Amino acid sequence: MVTPGIAVDSAGNVYVADGTNDRIQKFDTNGRLLAEWVSTDSGNGGSGSPRGGAFL
């Protein structure tokens, strides 16, 4: 299990970097999923982890 990275933007949206599932999810202040980015690039220099390429 990989501990998720969590960030909050100025509008209160929450971003969760989920290394176990190789994705970043964006939630609004009511907990609704607004967006999801999935990483499958673990080869050719890719980290395979969303925290390896995400700057929030």
N, C-alpha and C positions, 0 to 999 in steps of 0.2 A: 504494500500500500504506500502510495506517495502522498505526502501532505500537500493539500492544495494551497496555491497562492491566492490571496484575496485582495482586491482593491476596490475603492469607491470613488466615483467621479463627482464633480461639483453638483450634478443634478440628482445625486443619491443613487444612481445605478450601481449595481454590484457586479464586479467581474470576478469569475472564479477560474483559475488555471488548474485544471484537473489533469495531473500527470499520469494517473492510472489509465484514464481513457483518452489521453492525448488530445485534449480539447480545451477551449476557453469558452465560457458561457457568460452572457450578459443578462442580468435580471433587473427589472424596474423596482421601484420602491414597494410595490405590492407583491413581489416575488414571482412575477410573470417572466417567463423566458422571452427575451427580445431578440437575441442573436446567438449563434453558436459557430465557432471556428474549429475545425478538426484538422489535426496534423497527422499525416501519414508518412512524412519525409524523414525517415531515420537513416537512410543511406546517403552516400555522396556528401558527407559533411553535415547533414541534418541532425539535430539533436534528438528528434522523436518526442520531445517534450515541449509543451506549449510555453513553459517558462523560459526555454532556451531562446525564444525569438519574440517574446512579447514585452513591450515597454508600455506600461499603462500610466 
